[in-house]
Amino acid sequence: MKTRPIRVFFVSGAARQLFGTMDFEVRKILCSYWYYKTPNVIEMIADIRKRFKDDPEYEFFTDSGAFSAHTGGVKISVDAYCKYIKAIKPTQYAALDVIGDPVASEKNTEIMEKEHGLKPIPCYHLCEDYKFLHAMIKKYDYIAFGGMVGAQREKLLSWLDEAWHIVMRDKPKLKVHGFGQTSLDILERYPWYSVDSSSITSAVRYGDVNVIQENGVVTKQRTVSFVSDYAAKNNDQEVYRPGDQTHKQVIALVQMARVFTKQMEALELRRANIDYETLGASAHLPGFEL
């Protein structure tokens, strides 16, 4: 099976910084309803859609942010989420999950489809019963895997091995999105269609910017030093405004995205030589029920 280049969606909880990266080469972003539902952000999204509507690389992925809301003890309304989707018109959007309750998640997906006429991407979560994955494979051409952030590695790989075994055996052309998954070895291990990650924001959160050398080695530089060096080399004050903290953060995010993109280019060369169809014929893993 010929591999498809993985679509990478960049994520940030700060709208102005994330949208600012689109002044550069970033064209695929993922935004959560929970963080991006205020009126001023909705206006910014409308402007983004207008600016890039004719760009073939532009994709705007929306998810509900249900995990964040759940952590804060808040329940998201499926009707409100659907109204939001219709207002911002994303290129793709996830179904509204109910954390820890796949049956309720199924019900929300049906509501979105039957009552609102939408076509959401359902999500199969870490260690849920495989019957839910089988049901999604039969019904959909694009699904997502979630619940992976922070999972213990051995547990995650065992689950992913079995889930991908089922996918490649039953529907090898299924498109699968990996929520919060940009570990390069995991991206190489499976034939993902798309993934997203907020890892580029580490430059802002932790103050370190990745810099890639000609030999492919990635080193770290303090964010403030990198942005200062960029300012010395760049005379376009519309792009870089020394007194504007948002623009400084945009530059840091863009640099992180550029490094990850270069890593992905090297990874795609390796993926082109992998026969992912063998995943569907792999031995059944102990401890899981098909």
N, C-alpha and C positions, 0 to 999 in steps of 0.2 A: 504494500500500500504506500503510495507516494505521500510524504508528509506535507502538511500545510504550515507555512510560517505562523508561529504563534502570535496572535494579536495581544499586545500588552497595553492594559489600561492603567494609567497612573492615577493615584488617589491622594487626596489631602483634605483635611477637615476645614481648611481655610480657603474659601471660594476665590478671593482676589488673587492669592498666590497661585492657586492651581490654574485659574483662567489666564493669568498672566503668562504662564508657560506656553500658551498657545500663540503668543506674539513671536515665539521662536518656532521650533519644529514639532512640538508636541501636538498630536492630533487626536489621540484617544485618551479619554478620561472617564473615570467612574465616580459618581457622586451619590451619596446617600440622602434619601428623602429626609431622614431624621435631622441631618445637619444643614440641608440645602433647601429648606421649605419656606424661608422668610420671603416677604414680598420683594425686597431689594435684590436678593439672590435670584429669584425667579426672573426678574428683569434682566439681570446679567446673563442668565441662561438663554433668554430670548435673543439677546444681542449676539451671543456666541453662535446660536443656531443660524441667525441671519448672515453672519460673517462667513461661516464655513459650509453653508448648505450645498455649495457646488464643488467642495473639495472631496475627492473620492476617498481620501484617507481619514476623513473626519468620522468619528463615532462617539456617541455620548451614551454611556451605560448608566442606568439608574438602579440602585437597590433600595430596599426599604429602611435599612439601618436598624432592623428589628433587634439585633443582638445588643446594640448600644442602648436602645430604648428599654429592653428587657433588663439590662444591668441596672438601669436607673429606676426600675419598678414601674415603667410606663407601658401601656398597651397601645399599639398603633391601630387606628381604624382602617379597615380595608377599603371602605368607601372614600375616605380622605386621601389615601394613597393613590387610588385609581383616579380621583379628580386631579391630583398633582401630575400624574403621568400624562393625562390628556392635555394639561396646561403646558407642560414643558416639551412634550413631543420628543422623547429620547429615541435614539436609533434602536436600542434594546433595553429591556428592563426585567428585573427579577420578580418572581412572585413574592407575596408577603408571607414570610415564615412565622411560625409560632415555635419559639425555641423549646426543644424537648418534647414537642407534640406533632409528629409527622402527619397524624390524621387531621388535626386542625389545619396544618399547612396545606394539605390536599384540598380541604374545604375552601380555604381562602383562594387557592388557585382556581377552583371551579367558579367561585363568585366573580373573580376578575374576568374569567372567560365568558360565562353565561349571562351575568347581569350587566357587565360593563363592556363587553365586546372586545376585550384585550387579549393579547397573546403573550403572557409572561413566561419567563424561563424559570422552571421549578428547580428547587435545590434539594439534593440528597446529602444528608449530613453524616459526619463521622459516626460510625458504629450504629446507625439506624438499621432496622431490619432490611435485609436485601429484597424483600418483597416490594418495598417502595421503589427501589431502583428498577426492578423488573417492570413495574407498572409505568414508570417514566419512559423507559426504553421503548415500550410498545406504543406509547402515545405521542412522544415528542421527538423532534430532530435536534433540539438544542436544550441541554440541561446544565446544571452546575453542581459542583461538589463543594460543600462548605463545612464549617466547624473544624477546620484544620489548623487555624492559627493557635500556636501555643501547645499543640498536641505533642505527646512524647513520640520521638522519631520512630522507634521500633513499632509502636502501635499504629502510627500513621502509615508507614510503608506496608505493613501487613494488610491494613484496610484498603489502601489504594491498589495494591497488587490484586486483591480479590475483586474489587469494584471494576477495575480495568479489564480483568479477565472476563467478567460478565459482559461488559460493553463490547469488547473486541470479538467475543464469541457470538453475541446475539445481534449486534448492530455496529459493525466496525466504522461506519461513516458518521456515527453520531457525533455532534459537536458538543464538547464538554468544556465548561468554564471552570477555572479553579479560583475560588474566592480567597484572597489574601495569600496567594502562593506564587512566590518568585524565587524559590531556592533553585539554583541552576541545576543541581543534580536531579531534583525531582521533575523539573521541566524537561530534562533530557530523557528521563526514565519512561515517560508516558506521552502519548500523542495528543496533548492538549490542543484545543482549538483557540482558547483565549484564557488569559489570567489577569489578575489585578494585584496591585500591592501599593502600600503607602510607604515603602522603604525609602523612597526618594526624600521623604520629609525628615529623615534622620539628620540631614544637613542643618535643618532648622532646630530640631528637637535636641540634638546632642552636640552640635557645633563642629561636625566633621564632614568634609566634602571628599567624595571619591575622585581620584585622578588616575586615569589609565595611561600607562607608559606605552611606547611603541612596541615593546615585546609582549604586551597584553597584561602585564603585572599591574594590579590595582593598589595604589597607596592612598593614604589619607592625609588631608591637609586641613588645617583649621579653617572653618568657614569664613571668618573675618579676614584672614590672610588671602584666601582665594578671591573673595569679592574685591578686595583692595587691588590685587594684581589685575583683575578683570577691568577695573575702573581705569587703571593706568594704560591699558591697551585699547580701550573702547572710547571713542569720542562722541558716540551717539547718545546724547543726554535724554532723548525720548525713550531709549531702552534702559539706560542706567542713570538713575538720579541719586546721587550720593546721600542726599538728606532724606530719602524715602525708604523706610524700612521694608515696605512691601516689595519694592523693586529689588532690594538686596536679597530678600528671600526667594524671589522669582529666579534670580540668577543662580542661586544655590540649588534650587530644585531642578532647573534646566540642566545644570552640570551633572547632577546625579542621574537624570534621565538619559543624558548622552552616554555616560559610562555604561549604564545598564543596556542601552541599545547596542553598543559595541560588543558587549558580552553576549548578547542574544544573537548577533550576526555570526559569531564564532560557534555558538551552540547549534545554530541551524545547519551549519556545515556538517556537524557530527550527527545530527538527527537525520540528515538525508541518507545516511548509511546504515540506519537502524531498521530492522524488519519488525515493526510493531505488531504485525499480524500474529506473531508467535505468542503474544500475551494471551490471545484467546484460546490457545492450546496448552497453556501452562498447567502444571499440576494443581489440583485443588488444595488450598491452604488449610491446615488444621485449625479448628476452633471457629469456623464460620459455616453458616448454613446457606446453601443455594436455594 
